[in-house]
């Protein structure tokens, strides 16, 4: 069996898509034989301009090949992302032109990689397995809601792309069950719901979960993307100002709205927020361990009522209180699965501050959650599904 594995993000890049797909790739290799083959086509690391890492352009092994395509660096602007994806799209078609496969796998958050997988699968008459991490059309509607002259044509165009991409897939995995109702209109594919999970990197260590009571000001840590999707500029400056005497906020990451966040911090005269560039995962674990609280926030968009942030799984392993400004399915999931979370609706500064002021420390045990959502266990089952679909085609 020969599998074409398409992902825009892959190791050594730093993002949820990279961690997820690298883990799945390794699990596929564990389950396949030396007579099988996995061809990964991805990009050179580009998630953050402030974090420089580079993978081999071509990496080969007994039963795999990884092609990393160099794309233009961008600042997360929509037009820049389109240009970068076009380079990935064109180069990928060149790489697969004379190749034969039994299955196309494509993991996608912005629809584009899924669309590319659909084009290749249709051209070569192959089954398509899609891993969908976001509903792009929903997100676009929210991003352009104040620009109706752009929203309508963009929505119509991308709905056509979406229908073409999803309607004939053999199987679609949805990382959030919050997507279920949206995908009911696509009846041809079968579905699964393999979420993100906790990497072995975090599971193979012992973590101290207590708040440092000796600190005059407790540390609240956010680590991840700083973009429109997170809306940190709508919550951090105001909350930090109100909690200046008792809390310090540490923000580790980069993204398209980092400059806006800096501007808002200056506007509010905030001095208890530290902005740090992205770091390696090993260094990030030290940040997690040093923090007293772990912070998560999604912007107040309708699209985000369906998503399940991967950061939930990473944070939960540290047995520290989690502050989460989320709504919809993410809030439901946390209430049902994750012990000891301070929950509030996105951008509700007062609700966050009031809960944080009265929070009482106690022992946290999330061992059941950690066992249930081990990334290795989730990817093992997902890899089995992919291989079975490939065998059925053969």
SULPE-V992930 format. One record per pair of residues at least 12 apart in sequence whose C-alpha atoms are under 7 Angstrom apart, sorted by the first residue. I is the first residue (numbers start at 1). J is the second residue. Records with the same first field share a line. If there is no record, write none. Layout:
I = J, J
//
This chain:
1 = 36, 37, 102
2 = 36, 37, 38, 101, 102, 103
3 = 37, 38, 39, 101, 102, 103, 104
4 = 38, 39, 40, 101, 103, 104, 105
5 = 38, 39, 40, 41, 104, 105, 106
6 = 40, 41, 42, 105, 106, 107
7 = 41, 42, 106, 107, 108, 113
8 = 42, 43, 113
9 = 42, 43
10 = 22, 42
12 = 45, 53, 54, 55
13 = 45, 46, 47
14 = 47
16 = 310
20 = 196
23 = 379
24 = 379, 383
27 = 379, 380, 383
28 = 383
34 = 62, 63
36 = 63
37 = 63, 64
38 = 63, 64, 65
39 = 64, 65, 66
40 = 65, 66, 67
41 = 66, 67, 68, 92
42 = 67, 68, 69
43 = 68, 69, 70, 71
44 = 68, 69, 70
46 = 73
48 = 254, 255
50 = 277, 278
51 = 278, 279
57 = 69
69 = 88
71 = 84, 87, 88
72 = 84
75 = 256
76 = 255, 256
89 = 116
102 = 126, 390, 393, 394
103 = 126, 127, 128, 390
104 = 117, 121, 126, 127, 128, 129
105 = 117, 128, 129, 130
106 = 129, 130, 131
107 = 130, 131, 132
108 = 131, 132, 133
109 = 132, 133, 134, 136
110 = 134, 136
111 = 136
114 = 130, 165
115 = 165
118 = 165
127 = 169, 170
128 = 169, 170, 171
129 = 169, 170, 171, 172
130 = 171, 172, 173
131 = 172, 173, 174
132 = 173, 174, 175
133 = 174, 175
134 = 307
137 = 155, 158, 159
138 = 303
139 = 303
141 = 155
142 = 301, 302, 303
166 = 186
167 = 186, 188
168 = 188, 189
169 = 189
170 = 189, 190
171 = 189, 190, 191
172 = 189, 190, 191, 192
173 = 191, 192, 193, 194
174 = 192, 193, 194
175 = 193, 194, 195, 196
176 = 193, 195, 307, 308
177 = 193
178 = 306, 307, 329
179 = 306
194 = 378, 382
196 = 310, 375
197 = 313, 373, 374, 375
198 = 313, 314, 373, 374, 375
199 = 374, 375, 376
207 = 318
209 = 318, 319, 320
210 = 320
211 = 292
212 = 292
216 = 246
217 = 245, 246, 247, 248
218 = 246, 247, 248, 292
219 = 247, 248, 249, 250, 291, 292, 293
220 = 247, 248, 249, 250, 291, 292, 293, 294, 295
221 = 249, 250, 251, 291, 293, 294, 295
222 = 250, 251, 252, 294, 295, 296
223 = 251, 252, 253
224 = 252, 253
225 = 253, 254, 255
226 = 253, 254, 255, 256, 257, 258
227 = 255, 256, 257, 258
228 = 257, 299
229 = 298, 299
230 = 297, 298, 299
231 = 298, 299
232 = 261
233 = 260, 261, 264
234 = 347
235 = 347, 349
237 = 264, 265, 268, 270
238 = 349
239 = 349, 353
240 = 270, 272, 273
241 = 270
244 = 272
248 = 272, 273
249 = 272, 273, 274
250 = 273, 274, 275
251 = 274, 275, 276
252 = 275, 276, 277, 278
253 = 276, 277, 278
254 = 277, 278
292 = 320
293 = 320, 321, 322, 323
294 = 315, 320, 321, 322, 323
295 = 322, 323, 324
296 = 323, 324, 325
297 = 324, 325, 326, 346
298 = 325, 326, 346
299 = 346
300 = 346, 347
305 = 327, 328, 329, 330
306 = 328, 329
307 = 329, 330
308 = 329, 330
317 = 370
319 = 364, 365, 366
320 = 364
321 = 340, 341
322 = 340, 341, 342
323 = 341, 342, 343
324 = 341, 342, 343, 344
325 = 343, 344, 345, 346
326 = 344, 345, 346
327 = 345, 346
337 = 369
338 = 369
339 = 366
340 = 364
342 = 355
//
